[in-house]
Amino acid sequence: MKNPDLMSKTIYYQLAGLFDITAIYTHNNRLIFRARPRIETSEAIRTMKKKLAASGFSAVVREDIDGILITIDEDSRKIPWLNIVLLGATLATMFFAPLIWGFDFDFITHPGKIVEFLNEPGVIRERIEFTAALISILLFHEFGHYLAGRRRGVLMSLPYFLPAPNIAGTFGAVIKSRSPITNRRDLIEVGATGPIAGFVVSVLVLAIGFYNSGLIYVPSPEGLGIGDSLLTRFLAWAIYGPIPENYYIQLTPAIFAGWVGLLVTMLNLLPLGQLDGGHIIYGLFGRRQHQFSKLFFAALILMGIWWPGWWFFGVLVFLFGIKHPPTINDEMVLPRHARIMGYAAIFIFIISFIPVPFSFS
């Protein structure tokens, strides 16, 4: 087990409802808890093993004259099949997104459509470019959370990627915290590291995409358009300078993947509930986050006038709650590096914000 001292506090909170913990030891990178059951012993042990197994740990229990000794170690034998299957499915839906966008699944009963799709000139290279770029952004984002959590002794699941029949082929990914985050410093670090890591890769992908693209003349644009953020406008100006009227940057797979990465980053940084932005605002301002959430939720409803997608997103956030729960130790003084990370994430949100992500003309 890496960092058993850090892990001890999070495992302790998983056991505290079942046992009175009287002592904690470390031996050969294993954690040993001396405990007395609060409920019937066999029921307490069964419930404990189920909870720990879900977090990737195994436990060995033996009776002691003063109660029981619980030896805990990481369960290295467990293969995360669900995570692997979802990753494979997401790679497939990203690659075939043009076929399945709009819930049109007739290619399943007509496999010839898949062959026609793959035989289109350059399509395989383009879909590989898009899929590799977007999955890289999501991987950096989610493993930013994962590694920050492990560093602070927070039990984190591996990322669950979400395949979807939409224009990008995914709803992104989620990662579950299997133990409480005990203070506002850890809340900021775990909440901000993912968006910052994903943002860096998104900017790199966008810059490469802009550099390898070019301007095209479109006198009367029609169809689906994607919105601009301050960052995309700056990158376009830095590479192309002032763009003449009726000229547009040709949308390449890399540009679109980087844009989707920024969109995912921006949505995660909304200062609502238990989104990354909610974690960060609560970490910086404590319970005043509740006021921020109410104001921004009202703004979200107002922005729905220009893009109705904000209403759909607002309903989802409302169902899960717009307020952030307190940490175990809200009174901890924030170190300087945590404040810098928090304000850096807010700056990223501002320059990545896209008021109208999609439009039709």
N, C-alpha and C positions, 0 to 999 in steps of 0.2 A: 504494500500500500504506500503510495506516495503521500508525503506530508501527513502522517497520522495525527500529529498534533492539531492541524487545521481541520481534519476530518472529524476529530473527536467531538467538536461542538455540534456539528450537524447531525451526526449519528445519535448523540445524546438527546437531541430534541425529538428524534424518532422513537426513542426508547422511554422517554420521561413519562409518558402517559400510561405505560405498562409496568414500569419498575421504579422503585426507589434506588437511584444510583448512589452508592456510598464511596466508590473510588474508581479511578480510571488509570490504567497502566498502559505502557507501550513495551512490546517485546518482539524483536525480530521483525519490525515494521508491521506488527499486528496490534490492534487495539484490544484491551481486555477490560471489561466492565465488571466490577463487583456489584451485585444488585440483589434486591428482594422484590418478588412479584407483588404488584398492587392487586391483581386479580388471581383467579385460579392458575396455578403454575403452568400446566400444559396448554391452557388457552393463551396465556401471555406469550409463551415460547412460540406457539404456532403463529400467532398474529405478528410477532416480531420477525420471524423468518420470512413471512410473506412480504412484509414491508421492506425488509432489507434486500430481498431478492429482486424486487422491482427497482431498487436503486443500484443493483449490480454488486451486492455484497453477500457473503455467506457467513453463517454464524455456527459456532460449535459451543454447546452448553454442557457444563458439568456442575454437579452439586458441590457445595462447599459448606463447611460448618456454620458460616455466617450468611448463608443464602446460596446464590449460584454465581458462577464465573462465566461470562459470555465473551468468547474470543471471536473477533470479527476480522475478516480479510476480504479483499476484493475477489469476486468470482470471475476468474479469467476464462472459464470454460463456456460462458454464456455467449452464444452467437446472436447478434441483434438482427434476426431475420426480418422483422417488420421494417426496420430502418433500411435494410438492403433492398427489400422488395419495392418500397416506396421510392427509393432513389432510382432504381431501374425503371419504374413506371414513369417517373418524372422526366428522366432522360428521353424516354420514348415519346411522351406527349409534347415535350419541347421540340424534338426533331420533326414530328409530324403535325405540329400545330396548324399549319395552313390547311391540312386536310380535315381536322376535327373542330376547328374554330366554328362556333355557332351551333354546336351539338349536331352536326351533320355526320352521322356514323354509317352512311350507306356504303362506304369503302369496305366495311367489315363483310358485307354480303357480296360485294363486287371487288375482289382482290385486284382485279385489273387496274383499278384506279390508283392503287399504290404503285404498281409498276409504271404506269403513265407518269405519276408524280416524280418517281425516282429517275425516270429517263429524260426529264426536262433538263436542258443544258445548264450546267453549273449548280443545280439544285442541291446535290449531295454536299459539295464543298460549302455552299452557303449555310445549309442546315447544321453541318458540323461546326462551322464558325460560330453561329448563333448559340447553339447548345453548349459548346465548350466555354464560351465567354460568360453566359448567364449562370451556368452551374458553378463556375469559379467564383463569381460574385457572391452567390448564395452560400457556398461552402465557407468562404472567408468570413462572411457575416455570422453564420451560426457557430463556427468554431472559435470565433472571437468571444462569443458568449461562453462557450463550453470551457475554453482554457482559462478565461477570467474567473469563472465559477470554481473550477478545480483549484486555481491558485488561492482563492479565498475560502476553500473548504466547503463550498456549496455543492451539494450533490446535483449534478446536471445530467439529463438524458442526452444521448446522441441525437442529432437533428432528425426530425421527421419531415421529409420533403413531401410537398402536396401537389400531385399531378392535377391538371385541370384542362377542360376543353375550352380554353380561351386563346386570345391572340398570342400569348407568350407560352402557353402550354403548362403553366404552373400558377399556383396561388402563393408561391414562396416556400417557406419552411417554418417549422416551429420547434422550439426546444423547451423541455419541461424542467422546472426546478423541483427536485424531490425532497428538498429540505428548506426550512425558512432562511431568508436572508436577514442576518441578525442586526445590521446597522446600516446607516445611510451611506457610509463610505463604500461598503460592498455593493449596495444597491446601484450606485453610480458606476462603479467599475464594471459590474456584470452587465448593466443596461447599456452603457455607452461603447464598450469595446467592440461589440458586434457591428453596430451601424458605422463606426469609424473605420473598421477593417473593410466592410463592404463598400463604403464610400470611396476609399482609396483605390480599390480594384475597379470600381465603376468609372472613376475619372480616367484611369489608365486606359481602359477599354474604349471609352468615348474619344479620348485624344487620338488613339491609334485609328479608330474608325473615321474620325473627321479628316485626319491627315491622308488617309488612303481613299477618301471619297472625292467628290468634285461637285461643281455647281451645274445645275440644269435649268433650262428656261421653261417655265410653266405659265403661260398667259392666263389660264383660268383653272386654278386648282380644284379638283373634284375628289370626292371619296373621303376616307378616314384620314384625319390629321392628328398628329401628336403635339402636345403643348410644350412650351419652353419654360425653363427655370432660369434664374439669374446665372447659374453656372453654365448651362448649355449655351446661353447667349454669349457669355464671356469666351468660352472655348471656341465658338464659331468665329467670333471677331478676332481672337488671337491668331487663328490659323488662316482665315480668309480675308480679314479686314472687313470694311463695309460691304455688304452684299447688295448688289443692284436690285431694283424693283423687278418683281416677277421672276427672280432667280432664287432657287432653293438648293440646299445641300442634299445630294442624293442619299436616300436612306439605305444604308448597308446593314447587313446582319450584325456587325460589331456595334454600329451606332445604336441600333434598336436594342441590343442586349444591354449596352451601357445605360441607355435611357430607362429601360425596365428596372435595372439595378438601382438607379437613382429614385425611381418611383417607389420601389419597395423600401428603400432607406427612409424616404420622406414619410411614407405611411406609418412605418414603425416608430418614427420619432414624434408622431402626434402626441401632445401632452395629455393623453387620456388614459384613465384606468391603469391596467397593467401592461400596456404597450411599453416599448423601450423608452419612449418619451415620457410616459407617466412615471416610470422608475426614476429617470434622471431628474425630472422636476421635483418629485418628492424627495429625492436625495439632496437636492440643493436647497429647497425651501420648506421641507417638512409638510405639515398639514395645510399650509397655504396652497398646496397643489390642488386641493379641492376647488378653490376659487378659480385657479387657472383652467381646470377642467370644465367648469360650468361656462366660463366665458368662451373657451374655444369650441365647446360643443354647440353653443349658440351660433358662433361664426360658421361652423360646419353646416348647420341647417341653412343659414343665409347663403353660403356659397353654392348650395344645391340648386339655386335659381339658375346659375350659369352652367353647372354640370350636375345632373341628377344623381350621378354616382356617389356624390357626397352623402346623399340621404340614405342610400343603401349601406354605406360604410358606417354612418352615424347610428343606424338601427343596430348593427352588429355590435358596435362598441357599447351602446346603451344596454343591450341585453347582458353583457358581461360586467357592466358597471363602469362608470366614468371616474369614480373615486379610487384612490390607491390606499390599500390597507397600511397601517403603521408597521414599522419594523420592531423587533424586540427591544432595541436600544436606540431610540430616536435622539437621545441626548448626546450621543458621541460627537465630538468636535470634528468637523471635516478637515482632513489634511489638504494642503495646497494642491497636490497633484490631482486629487479627486475633483476639486472645484474646476481646475483647468480642463479636465476631461469632460465635465458636465457642460461647461460653457462652449467648449469646442463642438460638442454634439448639437447644442442649440444653434450655433453658427452654421453647421452643416445642414440642419433642417431649414434654415432661412434661405440659403443659397440653392437648395435642392427643391424647394417648394414649387409645385406646378398647380396653379389655380384651376386650370381646365386641362386635365390630362388628355382627353380625347375630344375631338370635334368632327362634325361631318359638314361637308360643303359640296 
